């Protein structure tokens, strides 16, 4: 099967429409010589003459007339498809699947989604709130908000900031168990943990504690700490109001706690859909500082 440069074929069609090489060159803003070369390229690729040329006239050959008739329809269809694609890029549409931790999504993402939908009404946003780490490719998720370690290098990431932590306990718990002043003293206390084998990184070293309660759900761990079930390591943005109100006490303020990066991740790399790019840009602008 012969192949042909569609740009060269487009030049042939323009020459026929214009009635001459000179008129076509003028309409295209180029030289007559360039137009002539492109026509010769098309004829060489097809292996047959497309135009009959004399000193005074120019008209399609019988074979050229058939080729040009089909080419006009094909080129028009391609132009229409490109126009539709450009229009789609200018106005995002389709489904956008977003994953985020439960608390972060409920407190911070919902207002961002409302603003995004106001300006992009043709995009359907599906928000998946879970504290487990989803696989973006396997679960067909467009982007995810994650708090913690650096992401998989195969993902595209944008940094939203850092999330700091606080060690806290209720006044009632501390009145009965005592207030720890050092890490060594802290090890004697009961803790509210996310997993039975969870360790905390304090002053750059892992510390294991005896769990009083194991609760995977973050907000329920917060409630457990307020209820006096033990010491908890929780996000600062979550506990600050309770500390200010006297419901919780901030412990070991001089101890270094590991903070986690807050990032928005996507597996879209070379051809990121416009709806994904616009949502990420808005999240970067609106995401709060959790340090």
C-alpha positions as CSV (number, residue, x, y, z in Angstrom):
1,X,0.0,0.0,0.0
2,X,1.3,3.4,-1.0
3,X,1.6,6.1,1.7
4,X,1.4,9.8,1.2
5,X,2.0,12.9,3.2
6,X,-1.5,14.4,3.9
7,X,-0.1,17.9,4.0
8,X,1.2,17.4,0.4
9,X,-2.2,16.1,-0.7
10,X,-3.8,19.1,1.0
11,X,-1.7,21.4,-1.1
12,X,-2.9,19.6,-4.3
13,X,-6.5,20.2,-3.2
14,X,-5.8,23.9,-2.5
15,X,-4.2,24.3,-6.0
16,X,-7.3,22.9,-7.7
17,X,-9.6,25.1,-5.6
18,X,-7.5,28.2,-6.3
19,X,-7.2,27.4,-10.0
20,X,-3.5,27.9,-10.2
21,X,-0.2,27.4,-8.4
22,X,0.3,31.2,-8.1
23,X,-3.2,31.8,-6.5
24,X,-2.7,28.8,-4.2
25,X,0.7,30.1,-3.1
26,X,-0.7,33.6,-2.5
27,X,-3.6,32.2,-0.4
28,X,-1.2,30.0,1.7
29,X,1.3,32.8,2.2
30,X,4.2,30.9,0.6
31,X,6.0,30.7,-2.7
32,X,4.9,29.2,-6.0
33,X,8.1,27.0,-6.0
34,X,7.2,25.5,-2.6
35,X,3.7,24.7,-3.8
36,X,5.0,23.1,-6.9
37,X,7.4,20.9,-4.9
38,X,4.7,19.7,-2.6
39,X,2.5,18.7,-5.6
40,X,5.4,16.8,-7.0
41,X,5.9,15.1,-3.7
42,X,2.3,13.9,-3.7
43,X,2.5,12.7,-7.3
44,X,5.8,10.8,-6.5
45,X,4.3,9.1,-3.5
46,X,1.3,7.9,-5.5
47,X,3.2,7.1,-8.6
48,X,0.8,8.9,-11.0
49,X,0.3,12.5,-12.2
50,X,-2.5,14.4,-10.4
51,X,-2.5,17.6,-12.4
52,X,-2.1,18.4,-16.1
53,X,0.0,21.6,-16.5
54,X,0.4,23.8,-19.6
55,X,1.7,27.3,-19.9
56,X,-1.8,28.6,-19.6
57,X,-4.0,26.0,-17.9
58,X,-3.9,23.6,-15.0
59,X,-6.5,20.9,-14.4
60,X,-6.7,17.5,-12.6
61,X,-5.9,14.4,-14.6
62,X,-8.7,11.8,-14.6
63,X,-6.9,9.8,-11.8
64,X,-6.2,13.1,-10.0
65,X,-9.8,14.1,-10.1
66,X,-10.8,10.9,-8.3
67,X,-8.0,11.2,-5.8
68,X,-8.8,14.9,-5.1
69,X,-12.6,14.2,-4.7
70,X,-11.9,11.5,-2.0
71,X,-9.1,13.6,-0.5
72,X,-11.3,16.7,0.0
73,X,-13.8,14.6,2.0
74,X,-11.1,12.9,4.0
75,X,-9.3,16.1,4.8
76,X,-12.5,17.8,5.8
77,X,-13.2,14.9,8.2
78,X,-9.8,15.1,9.7
79,X,-10.1,18.9,10.2
80,X,-13.5,18.3,11.9
81,X,-12.0,15.7,14.2
82,X,-9.1,18.0,15.2
83,X,-11.6,20.9,15.8
84,X,-13.7,18.7,18.1
85,X,-10.5,17.5,19.9
86,X,-9.4,21.1,20.4
87,X,-12.9,22.1,21.6
88,X,-12.8,19.2,24.1
89,X,-9.4,20.4,25.4
90,X,-10.9,23.9,25.9
91,X,-13.9,22.6,27.9
92,X,-13.1,19.6,30.1
93,X,-15.7,16.7,30.2
94,X,-16.0,13.1,31.3
95,X,-15.5,11.4,34.7
96,X,-12.8,12.4,37.2
97,X,-12.0,9.8,39.9
98,X,-10.3,11.2,43.0
99,X,-9.1,9.3,46.0
100,X,-8.2,10.9,49.4
101,X,-8.0,10.0,53.1
102,X,-11.4,10.1,54.8
103,X,-10.8,13.2,57.0
104,X,-8.8,15.1,54.4
105,X,-11.4,14.6,51.8
106,X,-14.3,15.5,54.0
107,X,-12.7,18.6,55.5
108,X,-10.7,20.0,52.6
109,X,-11.6,18.4,49.2
110,X,-15.4,18.9,49.2
111,X,-15.2,22.7,48.9
112,X,-12.5,22.4,46.2
113,X,-14.7,20.0,44.3
114,X,-17.6,22.5,44.5
115,X,-15.4,25.2,43.1
116,X,-14.1,22.9,40.4
117,X,-17.6,21.9,39.3
118,X,-18.7,25.5,39.2
119,X,-16.2,26.2,36.4
120,X,-16.2,22.7,34.8
121,X,-19.9,21.6,34.8
122,X,-19.4,18.8,32.3
123,X,-17.0,16.9,34.5
124,X,-18.5,14.2,36.8
125,X,-16.3,14.0,39.9
126,X,-16.3,10.7,41.9
127,X,-14.7,11.1,45.3
128,X,-13.4,7.9,46.9
129,X,-12.6,8.4,50.6
130,X,-10.5,5.7,52.2
131,X,-7.5,5.6,54.5
132,X,-6.0,2.6,52.6
133,X,-3.5,3.3,49.8
134,X,-5.3,2.7,46.4
135,X,-3.6,1.6,43.2
136,X,-4.3,4.4,40.8
137,X,-3.9,2.2,37.7
138,X,-5.6,-1.0,38.9
139,X,-8.6,0.9,40.4
140,X,-8.8,3.4,37.5
141,X,-8.3,6.4,39.8
142,X,-7.2,9.6,38.0
143,X,-5.5,11.3,41.0
144,X,-5.0,10.7,44.7
145,X,-4.2,12.8,47.8
146,X,-1.7,11.1,50.0
147,X,0.0,11.9,53.3
148,X,3.2,10.2,54.1
149,X,6.3,8.9,52.4
150,X,7.5,9.9,49.0
151,X,5.3,8.4,46.2
152,X,6.1,5.7,43.6
153,X,8.5,7.1,41.1
154,X,6.2,6.1,38.3
155,X,3.6,8.6,39.4
156,X,3.5,12.3,38.7
157,X,3.4,14.3,42.0
158,X,2.7,17.8,43.1
159,X,3.6,18.8,46.6
160,X,0.8,20.4,48.7
161,X,2.9,20.8,51.9
162,X,3.6,18.8,55.0
163,X,1.4,17.4,57.8
164,X,2.7,17.7,61.3
165,X,1.8,15.5,64.3
166,X,1.2,15.9,68.0
167,X,1.4,13.5,70.9
168,X,-1.7,14.1,73.0
169,X,-3.7,12.6,75.9
170,X,-6.7,13.6,77.8
171,X,-6.4,15.4,81.2
172,X,-8.4,12.6,82.8
173,X,-6.0,9.9,81.5
174,X,-2.9,11.9,82.6
175,X,-4.4,12.5,86.1
176,X,-4.5,8.7,86.7
177,X,-1.5,7.6,84.7
178,X,0.8,10.5,85.2
179,X,2.2,13.0,82.6
180,X,5.2,11.6,80.7
181,X,8.2,14.1,80.6
182,X,10.6,11.9,78.5
183,X,10.4,9.2,75.8
184,X,11.5,6.7,78.4
185,X,8.5,7.6,80.6
186,X,6.2,7.6,77.5
187,X,7.1,3.9,76.9
188,X,5.3,3.0,80.1
189,X,2.0,4.4,79.0
190,X,-0.8,2.9,77.1
191,X,-1.4,4.1,73.5
192,X,-4.2,4.4,71.0
193,X,-2.7,2.9,67.8
194,X,-3.8,2.4,64.2
195,X,-2.3,-1.2,64.1
196,X,-1.2,-3.6,66.8
197,X,2.5,-3.5,65.6
198,X,2.6,0.3,65.0
199,X,5.7,2.2,66.1
200,X,6.1,5.9,66.5
201,X,9.3,7.8,65.3
202,X,10.4,10.0,68.1
203,X,13.7,11.9,67.9
204,X,14.4,9.9,64.8
205,X,14.1,6.5,66.5
206,X,11.3,4.0,66.4
207,X,9.4,3.7,69.7
208,X,7.0,0.8,70.5
209,X,4.2,1.2,73.0
210,X,1.6,-1.0,74.7
211,X,-1.7,-0.5,72.9
212,X,-4.8,0.1,75.0
213,X,-7.0,0.3,71.9
214,X,-6.3,-0.4,68.2
215,X,-8.4,1.7,65.9
216,X,-7.7,2.1,62.1
217,X,-10.1,5.0,61.7
218,X,-8.3,8.3,62.4
219,X,-11.3,10.3,63.8
220,X,-12.2,7.4,66.1
221,X,-8.7,7.3,67.4
222,X,-9.1,11.0,68.2
223,X,-12.3,10.3,70.0
224,X,-10.6,7.5,71.9
225,X,-7.9,9.9,73.0
226,X,-10.4,12.4,74.2
227,X,-12.2,9.7,76.1
228,X,-9.1,8.9,78.1
229,X,-8.0,5.6,76.5
230,X,-4.4,6.5,76.3
231,X,-1.8,8.6,74.5
232,X,-2.3,9.1,70.7
233,X,-0.2,10.5,67.9
234,X,-2.5,12.5,65.7
235,X,-2.4,15.2,63.0
236,X,-1.9,18.7,64.4
237,X,-4.8,20.1,62.4
238,X,-7.2,17.6,64.0
239,X,-6.1,18.0,67.6
240,X,-5.3,21.8,67.8
241,X,-8.9,22.8,68.6
242,X,-9.2,20.1,71.3
243,X,-5.9,21.2,72.8
244,X,-7.0,24.8,72.9
245,X,-10.3,23.8,74.5
246,X,-8.5,21.8,77.2
247,X,-9.9,18.4,76.0
248,X,-6.4,17.2,75.2
249,X,-2.9,18.0,76.4
250,X,0.0,18.4,74.0
251,X,2.9,16.1,75.3
252,X,6.7,16.1,74.9
253,X,6.8,19.4,72.9
254,X,10.6,19.2,72.5
255,X,10.6,15.8,70.9
256,X,11.0,15.6,67.1
257,X,8.2,13.9,65.4
258,X,8.3,12.7,61.8
259,X,6.1,14.7,59.5
260,X,4.6,13.5,56.2
261,X,4.5,15.1,52.8
262,X,1.0,15.9,51.5
263,X,1.0,15.3,47.8
264,X,-1.4,15.0,44.9
265,X,-0.5,12.1,42.6
266,X,-1.6,11.0,39.1
267,X,-0.5,8.3,36.7
268,X,-1.3,10.5,33.7
269,X,2.1,11.6,32.3
270,X,2.6,12.4,28.7
271,X,-1.1,13.1,27.8
272,X,-2.7,14.4,31.0
273,X,-6.5,15.0,30.3
274,X,-7.4,18.7,30.8
275,X,-9.9,17.8,33.6
276,X,-7.1,16.2,35.6
277,X,-4.7,19.0,35.0
278,X,-7.2,21.7,36.0
279,X,-8.3,19.8,39.1
280,X,-4.6,19.4,40.2
281,X,-3.9,23.0,39.6
282,X,-6.9,24.0,41.8
283,X,-5.9,21.6,44.6
284,X,-2.4,23.1,44.6
285,X,-3.9,26.6,44.9
286,X,-6.5,25.8,47.6
287,X,-5.0,23.0,49.7
288,X,-4.4,24.2,53.3
289,X,-1.1,24.2,55.2
290,X,-1.3,21.3,57.6
291,X,2.1,21.9,59.3
